[in-house]
Amino acid sequence: MVKVVVCGAAGGIGQPLSLLLKQSEHITHLALYDVVNAPGVAADLSHINTRSTVTGYGKEAIDEALVGAHTVVIPAGVPRKPGMTRDDLFKINAGIIRDLSEGIARNCPTAFVLVISNPVNSTVPIVAEVLKKHGAFDPRRVFGISTLDVVRSSRFVYELDNSIDPKSTRVTVIGGHSGITIVPVLSQIPGQKFTKDQLDLLTHRIQYGGDEVVKAKDGAGSATLSMAFAGARFTQAILEATVAGKTGLVESTYVNLHADEEGTAAFRAKTQLEYFAQDVEFGREGVSKIRPLPELSAYEQTLLDAAVPELKVNITKGTSFITDAPKI
């Protein structure tokens, strides 16, 4: 039995994400939780002719939704609207993520936790700190889904060069999952030689692709459909590795670097970072190996140098939300 829970399943990301996950052959029970409308979404999806059972849970049924989960995917929270910064988002979403993490610690402490809710650079540390409080934190099992940065990179490069296959060309994206913390390693794409102008254009578009969608939707939401696609792709990779035992699966993802103590020791000592997005190999226990940084061009090294201080601020913001919280 493989139970996958979507927290925030009735929202703009949650609904299309749940639809895509209903198609996974690795899921036997798809549990949909949200403060409103989850039972309706579950009833709708339950008619789709795949093997998984779908159940829906409302606000008061968080424990029932989470109990015994193998994997929990979290797109819960409010989307970004025009003029909103990720700091504005943090004020609202941090409390939501904290409460869901408490539920995970109570009901499925060994679950794989996949975080979509922004700002990911800060919400992943919130999940980790809550689980630490309950003695349930395994850094190999908590992930920030930064896959949309990879998906965008592949697509945007293809728009410049139609000779590549956007589906099979995977661009490594390191750093974090917002603005200048997103560092696409475009120099490692085989056969690609970009001009400085092309690099500037591509990098900015990848870093601020979310703003492009927020503006185009004109107050009606943020990147929901492409995020659901990226989230489902990442979740499927985790299930392929942890359920089916498939090896050699690699995705760029934002993780706690202690998931690979030995492999990241030098990088942690150099940067003083506890969390970072990098290519990760998956295994039965989640993170099997965090790959070393690819060789960076001078252009990319400059981007990374700018990302590190911003990442430190984002990480501290998340951890201190839990560690500095008043003790009741």
C-alpha beads as a LAMMPS data file, in Angstrom:
LAMMPS data file: protein, C-alpha beads

328 atoms
327 bonds

1 atom types
1 bond types

-500.0 500.0 xlo xhi
-500.0 500.0 ylo yhi
-500.0 500.0 zlo zhi

Masses

1 110.0

Atoms # bond

1 1 1 0.000 0.000 0.000
2 1 1 1.419 3.353 -1.029
3 1 1 -0.524 6.286 0.359
4 1 1 0.302 9.705 -1.088
5 1 1 -1.248 12.784 0.527
6 1 1 -1.674 16.126 -1.219
7 1 1 -2.036 18.957 1.327
8 1 1 -3.759 21.873 -0.366
9 1 1 -5.415 19.588 -2.905
10 1 1 -8.308 21.903 -3.803
11 1 1 -6.101 24.841 -4.768
12 1 1 -4.722 26.106 -8.067
13 1 1 -1.719 23.760 -7.948
14 1 1 -3.355 21.048 -5.857
15 1 1 -6.134 20.145 -8.294
16 1 1 -4.033 19.636 -11.459
17 1 1 -1.296 17.998 -9.345
18 1 1 -3.817 15.525 -7.927
19 1 1 -5.126 14.836 -11.432
20 1 1 -1.614 13.996 -12.632
21 1 1 -0.871 11.839 -9.572
22 1 1 -4.089 9.857 -10.144
23 1 1 -2.321 8.502 -13.227
24 1 1 0.643 7.076 -11.273
25 1 1 0.788 3.306 -11.141
26 1 1 2.820 3.487 -7.908
27 1 1 0.038 5.061 -5.816
28 1 1 -2.622 2.825 -4.245
29 1 1 -4.291 5.510 -2.089
30 1 1 -4.383 9.198 -3.037
31 1 1 -5.550 11.227 -0.029
32 1 1 -6.580 14.829 -0.695
33 1 1 -6.590 17.333 2.158
34 1 1 -7.622 20.983 2.150
35 1 1 -9.498 23.401 4.389
36 1 1 -12.300 23.553 1.804
37 1 1 -13.575 21.507 -1.159
38 1 1 -11.210 18.505 -0.932
39 1 1 -14.043 15.912 -0.727
40 1 1 -15.505 17.309 -3.959
41 1 1 -12.187 17.167 -5.781
42 1 1 -11.704 13.612 -4.488
43 1 1 -15.159 12.537 -5.698
44 1 1 -14.399 13.930 -9.158
45 1 1 -10.973 12.263 -9.437
46 1 1 -12.272 8.971 -8.014
47 1 1 -14.126 8.322 -11.289
48 1 1 -10.877 8.126 -13.273
49 1 1 -10.123 4.546 -14.312
50 1 1 -6.784 3.942 -12.630
51 1 1 -6.068 1.633 -9.674
52 1 1 -5.645 4.199 -6.877
53 1 1 -8.416 4.897 -4.380
54 1 1 -9.075 8.618 -3.822
55 1 1 -10.359 10.058 -0.544
56 1 1 -10.977 13.665 0.504
57 1 1 -10.559 15.306 3.913
58 1 1 -11.624 18.697 5.256
59 1 1 -10.136 21.066 7.820
60 1 1 -10.795 18.974 10.929
61 1 1 -9.571 15.694 9.420
62 1 1 -5.863 16.414 9.005
63 1 1 -4.806 13.445 11.168
64 1 1 -7.010 11.020 9.259
65 1 1 -5.654 12.344 5.964
66 1 1 -2.003 11.984 6.964
67 1 1 -1.945 8.782 9.015
68 1 1 0.288 6.125 7.479
69 1 1 1.375 8.243 4.505
70 1 1 4.333 7.133 2.406
71 1 1 4.716 10.542 0.729
72 1 1 3.226 13.959 1.508
73 1 1 3.209 16.649 -1.193
74 1 1 2.513 20.188 0.027
75 1 1 1.231 22.839 -2.406
76 1 1 -0.856 24.428 0.401
77 1 1 -0.921 28.170 1.055
78 1 1 -1.778 31.304 -0.849
79 1 1 -0.472 32.011 -4.362
80 1 1 1.493 35.100 -5.233
81 1 1 -0.493 38.039 -6.571
82 1 1 0.821 41.057 -8.520
83 1 1 2.956 43.242 -6.276
84 1 1 3.452 40.508 -3.663
85 1 1 7.005 39.606 -2.711
86 1 1 8.056 36.223 -1.409
87 1 1 8.368 37.940 1.992
88 1 1 4.675 38.807 1.854
89 1 1 4.007 35.162 1.029
90 1 1 6.141 34.005 3.929
91 1 1 4.023 35.811 6.492
92 1 1 0.969 33.804 5.417
93 1 1 2.399 30.480 4.339
94 1 1 4.882 29.905 7.183
95 1 1 2.131 29.204 9.717
96 1 1 0.316 26.880 7.315
97 1 1 3.482 24.849 6.696
98 1 1 4.257 24.705 10.426
99 1 1 0.812 23.282 11.214
100 1 1 0.969 20.708 8.418
101 1 1 4.456 19.670 9.589
102 1 1 3.095 19.104 13.090
103 1 1 0.479 16.832 11.541
104 1 1 3.180 14.920 9.652
105 1 1 5.238 14.482 12.833
106 1 1 2.168 13.070 14.636
107 1 1 0.836 10.776 11.921
108 1 1 3.534 9.806 9.411
109 1 1 6.959 10.794 10.821
110 1 1 8.875 8.648 8.318
111 1 1 7.049 9.961 5.228
112 1 1 8.846 11.595 2.331
113 1 1 7.877 15.286 2.474
114 1 1 7.835 17.228 -0.812
115 1 1 7.392 20.982 -0.399
116 1 1 5.964 23.186 -3.143
117 1 1 4.623 26.023 -0.966
118 1 1 6.615 29.212 -1.432
119 1 1 8.996 30.607 -0.424
120 1 1 10.609 27.140 -0.678
121 1 1 14.002 28.484 0.479
122 1 1 12.338 29.174 3.848
123 1 1 9.460 26.680 4.038
124 1 1 11.713 23.608 3.761
125 1 1 13.703 24.696 6.863
126 1 1 10.363 25.181 8.669
127 1 1 9.396 21.556 7.953
128 1 1 12.833 20.380 9.102
129 1 1 12.743 22.326 12.379
130 1 1 9.258 21.089 13.277
131 1 1 10.274 17.483 12.590
132 1 1 13.468 17.986 14.637
133 1 1 11.348 19.069 17.614
134 1 1 9.587 15.710 17.434
135 1 1 12.779 13.688 16.838
136 1 1 11.479 12.790 13.396
137 1 1 13.787 14.649 11.010
138 1 1 15.639 12.579 8.420
139 1 1 17.334 14.958 5.952
140 1 1 17.147 12.286 3.245
141 1 1 13.339 12.508 3.262
142 1 1 12.546 16.248 3.027
143 1 1 12.671 17.989 -0.347
144 1 1 11.939 21.401 -1.774
145 1 1 10.537 20.924 -5.266
146 1 1 12.557 23.276 -7.460
147 1 1 11.802 21.200 -10.574
148 1 1 9.876 24.033 -12.234
149 1 1 13.180 25.911 -12.615
150 1 1 14.547 22.871 -14.484
151 1 1 11.418 22.527 -16.623
152 1 1 11.495 26.225 -17.524
153 1 1 15.210 26.051 -18.335
154 1 1 14.701 23.179 -20.787
155 1 1 11.781 24.921 -22.462
156 1 1 13.371 28.370 -22.690
157 1 1 16.628 26.959 -24.115
158 1 1 14.572 25.088 -26.723
159 1 1 12.904 28.357 -27.727
160 1 1 16.372 29.676 -28.599
161 1 1 17.562 26.460 -30.246
162 1 1 14.959 24.124 -31.747
163 1 1 17.598 21.463 -32.427
164 1 1 17.517 20.231 -28.815
165 1 1 14.773 18.034 -27.372
166 1 1 13.163 20.015 -24.526
167 1 1 11.793 16.840 -22.958
168 1 1 15.085 14.954 -22.673
169 1 1 17.427 17.942 -22.159
170 1 1 17.688 18.334 -18.392
171 1 1 19.384 21.512 -17.247
172 1 1 21.016 21.411 -13.806
173 1 1 19.746 24.293 -11.665
174 1 1 21.525 24.971 -8.373
175 1 1 21.113 27.397 -5.468
176 1 1 17.529 27.951 -4.380
177 1 1 14.039 28.481 -5.732
178 1 1 13.495 32.231 -5.994
179 1 1 14.953 35.141 -7.939
180 1 1 18.715 35.492 -7.746
181 1 1 19.098 32.258 -5.780
182 1 1 18.178 30.326 -8.954
183 1 1 21.408 29.505 -10.827
184 1 1 20.849 27.624 -14.110
185 1 1 24.030 25.850 -15.237
186 1 1 23.552 26.477 -18.941
187 1 1 27.246 25.946 -19.748
188 1 1 26.815 22.199 -19.203
189 1 1 24.215 21.730 -21.971
190 1 1 26.001 19.667 -24.655
191 1 1 26.807 21.596 -27.799
192 1 1 25.423 24.926 -26.560
193 1 1 27.394 28.151 -26.869
194 1 1 25.351 31.141 -25.764
195 1 1 26.271 34.779 -26.290
196 1 1 26.416 37.052 -23.242
197 1 1 23.117 38.646 -24.316
198 1 1 21.467 35.233 -24.650
199 1 1 22.788 34.184 -21.237
200 1 1 21.448 37.371 -19.650
201 1 1 18.056 36.866 -21.263
202 1 1 17.782 33.158 -20.411
203 1 1 19.025 33.527 -16.847
204 1 1 16.680 36.396 -16.041
205 1 1 13.714 34.591 -17.585
206 1 1 14.448 31.391 -15.632
207 1 1 14.955 33.314 -12.379
208 1 1 11.797 35.386 -12.778
209 1 1 9.592 33.054 -14.810
210 1 1 7.054 33.088 -11.999
211 1 1 6.639 36.860 -12.320
212 1 1 5.915 36.425 -16.028
213 1 1 2.947 34.179 -15.207
214 1 1 1.681 36.291 -12.288
215 1 1 1.637 39.324 -14.577
216 1 1 -0.071 37.464 -17.429
217 1 1 -2.772 36.085 -15.115
218 1 1 -3.409 39.650 -13.955
219 1 1 -4.418 38.919 -10.370
220 1 1 -6.006 35.537 -11.103
221 1 1 -3.153 33.455 -9.724
222 1 1 0.426 32.363 -10.238
223 1 1 2.190 29.481 -12.013
224 1 1 -0.187 26.632 -11.144
225 1 1 -0.356 24.323 -14.156
226 1 1 3.363 24.275 -14.941
227 1 1 4.075 23.896 -11.196
228 1 1 1.663 20.961 -10.986
229 1 1 3.442 19.343 -13.948
230 1 1 6.842 19.849 -12.300
231 1 1 5.542 18.655 -8.928
232 1 1 4.057 15.489 -10.409
233 1 1 7.284 14.758 -12.289
234 1 1 9.297 15.081 -9.077
235 1 1 6.837 13.024 -7.025
236 1 1 6.883 10.291 -9.650
237 1 1 10.702 10.202 -9.521
238 1 1 10.591 9.797 -5.723
239 1 1 8.054 6.967 -6.051
240 1 1 10.064 5.290 -8.809
241 1 1 13.088 5.213 -6.479
242 1 1 11.448 4.506 -3.120
243 1 1 8.653 2.153 -4.208
244 1 1 9.856 0.556 -7.447
245 1 1 13.555 0.565 -6.471
246 1 1 14.667 2.198 -9.708
247 1 1 18.247 3.480 -9.594
248 1 1 20.050 6.270 -11.425
249 1 1 17.214 8.797 -11.059
250 1 1 18.492 12.368 -10.718
251 1 1 16.639 15.644 -10.194
252 1 1 17.734 19.089 -9.053
253 1 1 16.077 19.639 -5.673
254 1 1 16.449 21.874 -2.612
255 1 1 17.572 19.732 0.325
256 1 1 19.260 19.786 3.698
257 1 1 22.910 19.109 2.875
258 1 1 23.293 16.759 5.853
259 1 1 21.421 14.225 3.702
260 1 1 24.905 13.458 2.316
261 1 1 27.305 14.394 5.127
262 1 1 30.473 13.241 3.424
263 1 1 29.645 14.418 -0.077
264 1 1 28.729 17.965 0.989
265 1 1 31.241 18.519 3.826
266 1 1 33.635 20.695 1.821
267 1 1 30.816 22.751 0.272
268 1 1 29.176 23.335 3.678
269 1 1 32.491 24.390 5.180
270 1 1 33.104 26.825 2.323
271 1 1 29.626 28.396 2.130
272 1 1 28.195 27.838 5.626
273 1 1 24.948 26.759 3.952
274 1 1 22.708 24.079 5.443
275 1 1 20.297 23.930 2.479
276 1 1 20.975 24.085 -1.238
277 1 1 19.434 22.995 -4.541
278 1 1 21.650 20.605 -6.451
279 1 1 21.472 17.438 -8.527
280 1 1 20.437 14.616 -6.208
281 1 1 20.440 10.881 -6.880
282 1 1 17.475 9.065 -5.347
283 1 1 17.406 5.711 -3.572
284 1 1 15.048 3.688 -1.388
285 1 1 15.558 6.108 1.537
286 1 1 15.142 9.278 -0.518
287 1 1 18.448 11.082 -1.027
288 1 1 21.083 8.531 -2.006
289 1 1 23.781 11.015 -3.031
290 1 1 24.071 14.768 -3.491
291 1 1 26.208 15.203 -6.569
292 1 1 29.181 17.579 -6.509
293 1 1 28.693 20.973 -8.099
294 1 1 29.153 20.814 -11.864
295 1 1 31.977 22.828 -13.352
296 1 1 30.738 26.404 -13.487
297 1 1 31.581 29.076 -16.026
298 1 1 32.799 32.441 -14.738
299 1 1 29.310 33.792 -15.481
300 1 1 27.666 31.088 -13.359
301 1 1 30.173 31.475 -10.530
302 1 1 29.206 35.152 -10.304
303 1 1 25.551 34.135 -10.095
304 1 1 26.336 31.620 -7.341
305 1 1 28.330 34.196 -5.383
306 1 1 25.279 36.475 -5.440
307 1 1 22.916 33.633 -4.485
308 1 1 24.702 32.437 -1.328
309 1 1 24.111 35.507 0.926
310 1 1 20.451 35.655 -0.132
311 1 1 20.032 31.955 0.585
312 1 1 21.468 32.381 4.075
313 1 1 18.878 35.074 4.847
314 1 1 16.043 32.904 3.490
315 1 1 17.177 29.829 5.456
316 1 1 17.557 31.757 8.711
317 1 1 14.101 33.216 8.237
318 1 1 12.607 29.732 8.034
319 1 1 14.528 28.127 10.876
320 1 1 14.033 31.070 13.248
321 1 1 10.263 31.016 12.618
322 1 1 10.270 27.760 14.598
323 1 1 13.315 28.051 16.867
324 1 1 12.502 31.622 17.989
325 1 1 8.757 30.999 18.367
326 1 1 7.413 31.839 21.826
327 1 1 7.140 28.727 23.992
328 1 1 3.615 28.362 25.329

Bonds

1 1 1 2
2 1 2 3
3 1 3 4
4 1 4 5
5 1 5 6
6 1 6 7
7 1 7 8
8 1 8 9
9 1 9 10
10 1 10 11
11 1 11 12
12 1 12 13
13 1 13 14
14 1 14 15
15 1 15 16
16 1 16 17
17 1 17 18
18 1 18 19
19 1 19 20
20 1 20 21
21 1 21 22
22 1 22 23
23 1 23 24
24 1 24 25
25 1 25 26
26 1 26 27
27 1 27 28
28 1 28 29
29 1 29 30
30 1 30 31
31 1 31 32
32 1 32 33
33 1 33 34
34 1 34 35
35 1 35 36
36 1 36 37
37 1 37 38
38 1 38 39
39 1 39 40
40 1 40 41
41 1 41 42
42 1 42 43
43 1 43 44
44 1 44 45
45 1 45 46
46 1 46 47
47 1 47 48
48 1 48 49
49 1 49 50
50 1 50 51
51 1 51 52
52 1 52 53
53 1 53 54
54 1 54 55
55 1 55 56
56 1 56 57
57 1 57 58
58 1 58 59
59 1 59 60
60 1 60 61
61 1 61 62
62 1 62 63
63 1 63 64
64 1 64 65
65 1 65 66
66 1 66 67
67 1 67 68
68 1 68 69
69 1 69 70
70 1 70 71
71 1 71 72
72 1 72 73
73 1 73 74
74 1 74 75
75 1 75 76
76 1 76 77
77 1 77 78
78 1 78 79
79 1 79 80
80 1 80 81
81 1 81 82
82 1 82 83
83 1 83 84
84 1 84 85
85 1 85 86
86 1 86 87
87 1 87 88
88 1 88 89
89 1 89 90
90 1 90 91
91 1 91 92
92 1 92 93
93 1 93 94
94 1 94 95
95 1 95 96
96 1 96 97
97 1 97 98
98 1 98 99
99 1 99 100
100 1 100 101
101 1 101 102
102 1 102 103
103 1 103 104
104 1 104 105
105 1 105 106
106 1 106 107
107 1 107 108
108 1 108 109
109 1 109 110
110 1 110 111
111 1 111 112
112 1 112 113
113 1 113 114
114 1 114 115
115 1 115 116
116 1 116 117
117 1 117 118
118 1 118 119
119 1 119 120
120 1 120 121
121 1 121 122
122 1 122 123
123 1 123 124
124 1 124 125
125 1 125 126
126 1 126 127
127 1 127 128
128 1 128 129
129 1 129 130
130 1 130 131
131 1 131 132
132 1 132 133
133 1 133 134
134 1 134 135
135 1 135 136
136 1 136 137
137 1 137 138
138 1 138 139
139 1 139 140
140 1 140 141
141 1 141 142
142 1 142 143
143 1 143 144
144 1 144 145
145 1 145 146
146 1 146 147
147 1 147 148
148 1 148 149
149 1 149 150
150 1 150 151
151 1 151 152
152 1 152 153
153 1 153 154
154 1 154 155
155 1 155 156
156 1 156 157
157 1 157 158
158 1 158 159
159 1 159 160
160 1 160 161
161 1 161 162
162 1 162 163
163 1 163 164
164 1 164 165
165 1 165 166
166 1 166 167
167 1 167 168
168 1 168 169
169 1 169 170
170 1 170 171
171 1 171 172
172 1 172 173
173 1 173 174
174 1 174 175
175 1 175 176
176 1 176 177
177 1 177 178
178 1 178 179
179 1 179 180
180 1 180 181
181 1 181 182
182 1 182 183
183 1 183 184
184 1 184 185
185 1 185 186
186 1 186 187
187 1 187 188
188 1 188 189
189 1 189 190
190 1 190 191
191 1 191 192
192 1 192 193
193 1 193 194
194 1 194 195
195 1 195 196
196 1 196 197
197 1 197 198
198 1 198 199
199 1 199 200
200 1 200 201
201 1 201 202
202 1 202 203
203 1 203 204
204 1 204 205
205 1 205 206
206 1 206 207
207 1 207 208
208 1 208 209
209 1 209 210
210 1 210 211
211 1 211 212
212 1 212 213
213 1 213 214
214 1 214 215
215 1 215 216
216 1 216 217
217 1 217 218
218 1 218 219
219 1 219 220
220 1 220 221
221 1 221 222
222 1 222 223
223 1 223 224
224 1 224 225
225 1 225 226
226 1 226 227
227 1 227 228
228 1 228 229
229 1 229 230
230 1 230 231
231 1 231 232
232 1 232 233
233 1 233 234
234 1 234 235
235 1 235 236
236 1 236 237
237 1 237 238
238 1 238 239
239 1 239 240
240 1 240 241
241 1 241 242
242 1 242 243
243 1 243 244
244 1 244 245
245 1 245 246
246 1 246 247
247 1 247 248
248 1 248 249
249 1 249 250
250 1 250 251
251 1 251 252
252 1 252 253
253 1 253 254
254 1 254 255
255 1 255 256
256 1 256 257
257 1 257 258
258 1 258 259
259 1 259 260
260 1 260 261
261 1 261 262
262 1 262 263
263 1 263 264
264 1 264 265
265 1 265 266
266 1 266 267
267 1 267 268
268 1 268 269
269 1 269 270
270 1 270 271
271 1 271 272
272 1 272 273
273 1 273 274
274 1 274 275
275 1 275 276
276 1 276 277
277 1 277 278
278 1 278 279
279 1 279 280
280 1 280 281
281 1 281 282
282 1 282 283
283 1 283 284
284 1 284 285
285 1 285 286
286 1 286 287
287 1 287 288
288 1 288 289
289 1 289 290
290 1 290 291
291 1 291 292
292 1 292 293
293 1 293 294
294 1 294 295
295 1 295 296
296 1 296 297
297 1 297 298
298 1 298 299
299 1 299 300
300 1 300 301
301 1 301 302
302 1 302 303
303 1 303 304
304 1 304 305
305 1 305 306
306 1 306 307
307 1 307 308
308 1 308 309
309 1 309 310
310 1 310 311
311 1 311 312
312 1 312 313
313 1 313 314
314 1 314 315
315 1 315 316
316 1 316 317
317 1 317 318
318 1 318 319
319 1 319 320
320 1 320 321
321 1 321 322
322 1 322 323
323 1 323 324
324 1 324 325
325 1 325 326
326 1 326 327
327 1 327 328
